[in-house]
Amino acid sequence: MILEDTIAAISTAPGTGAIAIVRMTGPAAWTITGQLFSSEHKPGSMRRQSSDNKPIGQIGHWKSHVAMHGFLHDTGTDQLVDEVVVIPFKGPHSYTGEDLVEINCHGGQIVTSEILSLCLANGARLARQGEFTQRAFLNGRMDLTQAEAVLDVIQAKTGLQSRFAVSALKGELGSQIQKVRNHLVELLSRIVAGLDFPEEVGDLPLDDLEKIVEQCTKELKVLLSTARSGRFLREGVRVAIAGKPNAGKSSLLNQLLKFERAIVTDVPGTTRDSLEELLDMNGIPVLLIDTAGIRSTDDQVERIGIERTRKAIVQSDLVLLVTDVLTGWTEDDKLVCDLVVDRPHIILANKIDLSPDFALNEKYETGLACLSKIAISAKDGSGLNELSAAIERWVFNDQQLKDAGGSLNARQGELCERALRSLALVQETALNNMPQDCLATDLKLAIDSLYEMSGEMVSEEIITNVFAKFCIGK
C-alpha cells in the first residue's frame, strides 16, 4: 500500500543543536528534494559533473542509501538556505516503505523551519503525529507491536527500558504472538474442514486439542504477566518510604539518591511533608516518596503530614516499611503496619551499623503482602544492594519479563486477556463434548484477538489512537 500524497516534518527535537533532520516521504519526495538541492552554491550555475559525466544534482543519478553533500536553495528567490547532507531512500527499502529523503541540515529552529516550508511549498503536506511510522505499518514494514515499540524506544528513560523496547522493535514480541496464533489457526482449520466438508472429510480427530490449547494458554499467560512489569518500566514504580518517626526514612532516601535531598536530624517528626525524587534503580525508573513518620500525636501540622503519608501509601505500588532496630518493634510500628498490611511491601530493619548483632525475628511480620525482610544501614548503605535486587525481582515477576524479551502494553494486555478467556471457553466446550462448531467459534475469537494484537485485523480508530501518541516527524 503506497499512499498518494507526500508528507514532510522536522524529525529532531526543537531547539538549538549541531544537526537537525527534515524528513519527507511519499511518491514526490525525491522530486521535491531534487528541485531544492544542488551540489553548487548557486542554483543557476552549471552543476558539478561526476566522474561519469552525470550531473550530481539530478535525481536520476541518486543512489538509495548514499549520502550527498550540497546546498538547498529557495527556488522562488534563488537564495541559499543551508549547506546540507541529503540521504535518499528508495521504496520499498526505506523506513516507510515509500521513497523517503532525510535532509540533514544545521540545527536551529529558523533553518529547519525554512527547509520544511520549502518542502511544503513545493508539493508536500505537513505530516500528522506518528504518520511516518503509521505508513511503515500500513506498508507492511512492521507489525503493530513493532510500531508501538518505536514509541517505547523514544520515550525510554533508562537503558533497561530501551533494551526491552528494542527487543520488541526487532519483532521478538510479535513472533511469540504469531507462534501461538499459528498453532490455533492450524487447529481451527481442521475443525472448519470437517464442518464445511462433512461428507468428504467428516469430523477430524482432535486428540491433541487439549494439549495445544493448554500450551497456548501457558504461553499467553507468560506474555500477560509481562504487562504489569511493562507498565512499571514505562510509567515507573511508585515506592513510598514509610515508618515511625526517626526510623531513618529520610536517611534512606538520601542514601539511595547518593545526595542530600531530605533534611536529617535526631529530632523525631522532622519530615512534615512528602518528598518525591526519581531514581534509576538497575534500569527501573523508581519514584521514591519520603513520607512523614506515623505515630499518635496531637500536633496539628504533624497530623496533616501523617494524613499525606496515608495517601502516599494508598497511591504507591510498593512500600518500604522502615523500622529502627535500636527501639525494637513498637506500637508505632504497628500503626504503620495497619496502613501497609494489604500493600506489597518490604520490611527494612534499619541502623544495623549501631547493632551489628541484630537478627530479624518473628516480631517483624506483617502479613502475606510482605515480599521480604532486609536488615540495612541507611547511614553506610549496608543491605541496599539486597534491597535493589528484591525490588527488581518483584518488578520482573521472577524474571518472566526478561524471559519474554519484551512486555505487553495496556492495549495488548487487554487483548491477551480476551484471548485467554476464549481459550478457557474452548477447554470447557471440549470437556462437555459440545458440537465442533462451538469449538470453532471460541477458537476464532481467540485468534481474532491475537490478530488484533499484531495489527493484522484492527480498526482504523485503534490505529489512529496508537499513532496519535507519537510526535510529529516519527
C-alpha atoms as one frame of an Amber mdcrd trajectory, in Angstrom:
protein
   0.000   0.000   0.000   1.652   3.219  -1.186  -0.205   6.389  -0.253  -0.613
   9.019  -2.939   0.436  12.152  -1.071   3.881  13.216   0.131   4.434  14.300
   3.729   7.218  16.222   5.443   8.182  17.110   9.001  11.086  18.066  11.236
  12.192  14.822  12.898  14.578  16.213  15.503  13.624  17.874  18.761  13.037
  21.648  18.669  15.826  23.912  19.859  19.448  24.623  19.031  21.743  21.774
  18.054  24.573  20.842  15.738  22.422  18.865  13.300  18.709  18.697  12.550
  16.793  16.418  10.185  13.873  17.278   7.927  12.166  14.143   6.653   9.975
  13.686   3.600   8.263  10.534   2.314   5.858   9.720  -0.490   5.853   9.457
  -4.295   7.133  13.023  -4.826   9.755  13.062  -2.035  12.730  12.659  -4.373
  11.329  15.049  -6.969  10.680  17.832  -4.449  14.142  17.445  -2.937  15.706
  17.485  -6.417  14.076  20.866  -7.074  15.695  22.339  -3.967  19.038  20.532
  -3.816  22.177  21.453  -5.742  25.815  20.455  -5.499  26.815  24.101  -6.121
  26.367  27.295  -4.100  24.297  28.949  -6.837  21.289  27.107  -8.215  21.584
  28.924 -11.572  25.178  27.797 -12.210  26.308  24.679 -14.054  26.148  21.776
 -11.696  29.328  19.867 -10.933  29.793  16.723 -13.016  30.583  13.308 -11.598
  33.343  11.046 -12.928  30.885   9.504 -15.418  29.743  12.976 -16.597  26.303
  12.729 -14.965  25.009  15.769 -13.059  25.037  15.081  -9.304  22.023  17.267
  -8.590  19.613  15.275 -10.789  17.580  12.581  -9.059  18.196  10.136 -11.905
  21.766   9.924 -10.676  20.903   9.436  -6.992  21.681   6.161  -5.287  19.497
   4.868  -2.476  21.065   4.970   0.985  24.035   7.065  -0.252  24.621  10.462
   1.370  25.173  13.511  -0.871  26.708  16.824   0.197  25.309  20.004  -1.319
  23.125  23.062  -0.813  19.423  23.852  -0.569  18.077  26.895  -2.393  14.766
  28.683  -2.350  13.513  28.096  -5.899  11.445  31.275  -5.790  14.229  33.673
  -4.798  17.419  31.747  -5.723  18.593  32.366  -2.146  20.876  29.868  -0.427
  19.072  28.343   2.560  21.674  25.983   4.035  24.539  23.605   3.391  23.149
  20.096   3.825  23.684  16.367   3.503  20.827  14.614   1.700  20.235  10.865
   2.092  17.653   9.391  -0.321  15.990   6.025   0.336  14.198   4.214  -2.470
  10.996   2.411  -1.559  10.214  -0.239  -0.559  13.637  -0.386   1.141  13.032
   2.573   3.436  11.598   3.176   6.884   8.127   3.894   5.480   8.272   1.515
   2.515   7.980   4.547   0.203  10.515   6.863  -1.409  11.980   8.809   1.512
  14.519  11.603   1.912  16.319  12.789   5.024  17.751  16.303   4.791  20.489
  16.772   7.400  20.926  20.480   7.989  22.411  22.737  10.651  20.450  22.690
  13.892  18.263  25.604  14.876  14.610  26.498  14.610  14.947  29.061  11.799
  16.825  26.993   9.224  14.815  23.815   9.828  11.542  25.744   9.601  12.677
  27.336   6.316  13.565  23.945   4.815  10.271  22.443   5.934   8.391  25.430
   4.470  10.141  24.904   1.118   9.137  21.237   1.098   5.527  22.183   1.793
   5.553  24.956  -0.814   6.747  22.518  -3.470   4.028  19.919  -3.011   4.376
  18.118   0.319   1.996  18.452   3.232   2.789  18.565   6.929   2.859  15.088
   8.472   0.496  14.185  11.259   1.661  12.746  14.580   3.332   9.388  14.016
   2.449   9.355  10.325   5.880   8.158   9.174   5.635   5.089  11.431   1.958
   4.674  10.532   2.926   4.435   6.869   5.595   1.891   7.770   2.874  -0.181
   9.441   0.370   0.226   6.596   3.037  -0.687   4.026   3.945  -3.861   5.890
   7.373  -2.729   7.083   6.442  -3.609  10.683   3.517  -5.002  12.651   1.625
  -3.008  15.269   3.669  -4.374  18.190   6.826  -3.088  16.487   5.214   0.274
  15.762   4.244   0.644  19.415   7.792  -0.354  20.380   9.082   2.616  18.369
   7.241   4.903  20.785   8.663   2.989  23.750  12.191   3.470  22.405  11.617
   7.208  22.006  10.140   7.588  25.483  12.613   5.303  27.299  14.185   6.952
  30.353  16.566   4.140  31.315  18.832   1.758  29.440  16.720  -1.220  30.519
  13.551   0.376  29.127  15.340   0.963  25.852  16.649  -2.617  25.604  13.213
  -4.180  26.081  11.675  -1.724  23.609  14.357  -2.528  21.022  13.684  -6.242
  21.556  10.025  -5.696  20.652  11.057  -3.429  17.780  13.128  -6.274  16.345
   9.922  -8.323  16.225  10.535 -10.746  19.096   7.235  -9.955  20.802   5.320
 -10.184  17.520   6.984 -13.506  16.754   5.789 -15.009  20.034   2.240 -13.844
  19.348   2.414 -15.233  15.811   3.726 -18.587  17.073   0.724 -19.051  19.375
  -1.672 -17.848  16.704  -0.304 -20.281  14.098  -0.957 -23.253  16.404  -4.535
 -22.131  16.950  -5.123 -21.390  13.241  -3.937 -24.888  12.300  -6.315 -26.366
  14.870  -9.203 -24.228  13.650  -8.580 -25.156  10.006  -9.016 -28.842  10.835
 -12.297 -28.184  12.639 -13.627 -25.947   9.851 -12.655 -28.500   7.183 -14.802
 -31.098   8.913 -17.715 -28.678   9.274 -17.591 -27.402   5.674 -17.000 -30.771
   4.016 -18.715 -33.318   6.263 -19.103 -35.980   3.562 -15.577 -35.688   2.162
 -13.722 -35.028   5.408 -16.036 -35.660   8.344 -15.028 -34.910  11.913 -11.253
 -34.894  12.060  -9.568 -36.365  15.147  -8.862 -33.727  17.779  -6.915 -35.837
  20.252  -4.297 -33.099  20.502  -6.766 -30.252  21.085  -6.373 -30.213  24.841
  -2.568 -30.292  24.596  -2.432 -27.466  22.030  -4.865 -25.240  23.939  -3.044
 -25.832  27.240   0.333 -24.967  25.703  -1.030 -21.827  24.022  -2.712 -20.809
  27.275   0.570 -21.246  29.141   2.492 -19.118  26.645  -0.152 -16.377  26.644
  -0.160 -16.275  30.444   3.597 -15.701  30.394   3.076 -12.832  27.954   0.246
 -11.409  30.049   2.415 -11.456  33.151   4.758  -9.029  31.397   2.032  -6.367
  31.123   2.384  -5.479  34.806   6.183  -5.298  34.605   5.955  -3.395  31.341
   3.743  -0.783  32.974   6.330  -0.289  35.702   9.114   0.104  33.128   7.105
   2.577  31.034   5.496   4.606  33.815   7.833   3.970  36.748   7.271   2.323
  40.131   5.860   4.482  42.917   7.720   3.452  46.084   6.652   5.011  49.393
   9.145   5.022  52.286   7.045   4.700  55.447   7.702   4.157  59.123   7.583
   5.705  62.554   9.400   8.997  63.259  13.207   8.871  63.390  13.344   5.374
  61.883  15.718   6.626  59.180  13.368   7.169  56.225  14.980  10.416  55.061
  18.464   8.963  55.544  17.431   6.031  53.344  16.170   8.422  50.659  19.467
  10.310  50.695  21.499   7.096  50.598  19.562   5.748  47.609  19.830   9.045
  45.735  23.522   9.495  46.617  22.946  13.125  47.614  21.369  15.062  50.493
  17.797  15.588  49.311  15.991  15.427  52.654  16.821  17.173  55.928  18.037
  14.666  58.527  18.102  15.387  62.277  17.832  13.422  65.517  14.540  15.194
  66.253  11.541  12.898  65.574   8.987  14.355  63.159  11.453  16.468  61.128
   9.788  15.415  57.856   6.355  17.062  57.763   5.569  16.688  54.058   6.176
  14.105  51.316   9.267  14.443  49.133   9.421  12.825  45.679  12.537  12.014
  43.653  13.054   9.873  40.549  15.733   7.175  40.741  17.169   4.826  38.108
  17.446   1.561  40.051  19.217  -1.007  37.869  17.340   0.365  34.854  13.970
   0.522  36.617  12.509   4.042  36.917  11.559   4.375  40.598   9.720   7.349
  42.062  10.817   7.442  45.714   8.410   9.129  48.131   9.776  10.064  51.538
   6.860  10.427  53.942   6.227  11.877  57.378   6.625   9.469  60.284   3.464
   7.801  61.562   2.693   7.979  65.276  -0.031   9.086  67.685   0.308  12.863
  68.029  -1.692  15.998  68.924   0.491  18.267  66.763  -1.842  19.604  64.052
   0.890  20.143  61.439   2.353  16.692  62.055  -1.112  15.130  61.759  -1.540
  16.753  58.345   1.778  15.215  57.301   0.668  11.798  58.571  -2.548  12.050
  56.557  -0.498  12.763  53.453   1.582   9.702  54.294  -1.590   7.612  54.312
  -2.488   8.882  50.834   1.037   8.239  49.552   0.853   4.639  50.770  -2.538
   4.077  49.133  -1.286   5.511  45.821   2.020   3.621  45.851   2.870   0.403
  44.042   5.321  -0.716  46.721   6.047   0.349  50.305   9.381   0.252  52.101
   8.475  -0.155  55.775  11.442   1.198  57.749  11.890   0.132  61.384  14.510
   1.061  63.990  16.443  -1.916  65.388  17.536   0.174  68.396  13.978   0.673
  69.634  12.670  -2.700  68.502   9.143  -3.383  67.252   6.919  -0.737  68.889
   3.285   0.344  68.925   4.107   2.995  66.329   5.437   0.250  64.045   2.099
  -1.495  64.427   0.312   1.709  63.360   2.363   1.697  60.167   1.579  -1.993
  59.624  -2.147  -1.278  59.772  -1.715   1.008  56.752   0.544  -1.206  54.622
  -0.689  -4.687  55.504  -2.563  -5.110  52.187   0.042  -3.301  50.064   3.095
  -5.034  48.603   5.877  -4.073  50.988   9.411  -4.813  52.116  10.392  -4.561
  55.783  13.702  -2.762  56.314  15.299  -3.124  59.727  17.469  -0.002  59.829
  20.542   1.081  61.850  22.301  -2.273  61.918  25.571  -0.303  61.899  24.739
   0.522  65.532  23.626  -3.014  66.344  25.907  -5.480  64.498  24.481  -8.495
  66.350  20.898  -7.733  65.279  18.895 -10.583  63.732  15.411 -10.383  62.206
  12.859 -12.394  64.181   9.189 -13.323  64.089   8.158  -9.937  65.502   8.983
  -8.391  62.143   5.955  -9.944  60.485   3.157  -8.005  58.776   1.247 -10.433
  56.581   1.110 -12.090  53.175   1.850  -8.873  51.284   5.357  -8.763  52.763
   7.808  -9.524  49.957  10.941  -9.805  52.075  12.674  -8.615  55.254  16.100
  -6.996  54.948  18.491  -5.608  57.538  20.050  -2.345  56.333  22.004   0.699
  57.364  20.781   3.929  55.797  23.981   5.519  57.097  26.630   3.345  55.429
  24.493   1.666  52.720  24.652  -1.884  54.068  21.890  -4.103  52.664  20.858
  -1.690  49.904  22.123  -3.996  47.139  19.854  -6.685  48.547  17.002  -4.157
  48.595  17.584  -3.250  44.933  17.610  -6.944  43.997  14.327  -7.532  45.863
  12.630  -4.646  44.059  13.963  -5.903  40.721  12.629  -9.433  41.364   9.218
  -8.010  42.233   9.071  -5.763  39.153  10.170  -8.536  36.806   7.772 -11.138
  38.195  10.612 -13.558  38.922  12.322 -12.914  35.558   9.270 -13.612  33.372
   9.651 -10.239  31.658  13.317 -10.927  30.893  12.470 -14.391  29.571   9.751
 -12.961  27.320  12.157 -10.440  25.804   9.564  -7.693  25.817   6.385  -6.568
  27.512   2.756  -6.089  26.573   1.333  -2.601  26.839  -2.188  -1.890  28.125
  -3.849  -2.433  24.723  -2.014  -5.675  24.073  -2.612  -6.894  27.632  -6.370
  -6.430  27.308  -6.402  -8.402  24.049  -4.271 -11.144  25.615  -6.784 -11.461
  28.449  -9.587 -11.692  25.890  -7.758 -14.479  24.048  -7.238 -16.380  27.298
 -10.940 -16.138  28.145 -11.786 -17.550  24.713  -9.349 -20.436  25.160 -10.924
 -21.197  28.540 -14.268 -21.495  26.730 -12.652 -23.846  24.196 -11.492 -26.107
  27.019 -14.934 -26.037  28.627 -16.652 -26.790  25.309 -14.342 -29.740  24.635
 -14.812 -31.078  28.163 -18.592 -31.058  27.755 -18.412 -32.738  24.312 -20.296
 -29.883  22.684 -20.565 -29.603  18.854 -17.431 -28.696  16.936 -18.976 -25.505
  15.559 -18.947 -24.210  19.165 -15.237 -25.034  19.353 -14.681 -23.182  16.086
 -16.497 -20.080  17.347 -14.455 -19.827  20.544 -11.176 -20.576  18.765 -11.868
 -17.872  16.190 -12.457 -15.321  18.966  -9.051 -16.149  20.461  -7.345 -15.978
  17.058  -9.019 -12.650  16.230  -7.697 -11.170  19.488  -4.165 -12.233  18.557
  -4.547 -10.801  15.054  -5.630  -7.522  16.636  -2.583  -7.538  18.926  -0.246
  -7.597  15.919  -2.435  -5.206  13.923  -3.357  -7.603  11.123  -7.012  -7.194
  11.928  -7.606  -3.876  13.635  -9.996  -0.943  13.289  -9.000   2.421  11.867
  -9.957   4.023  15.187  -7.413   1.922  17.090  -4.701   2.688  14.524  -5.443
   6.402  14.871  -5.282   6.191  18.670  -1.971   4.318  18.628  -0.168   6.764
  16.355  -1.700   9.854  17.949   0.673   9.261  20.889   3.722   9.785  18.644
   5.470  13.074  17.987   5.313  14.732  14.583   8.215  13.557  12.426   8.332
   9.945  13.625
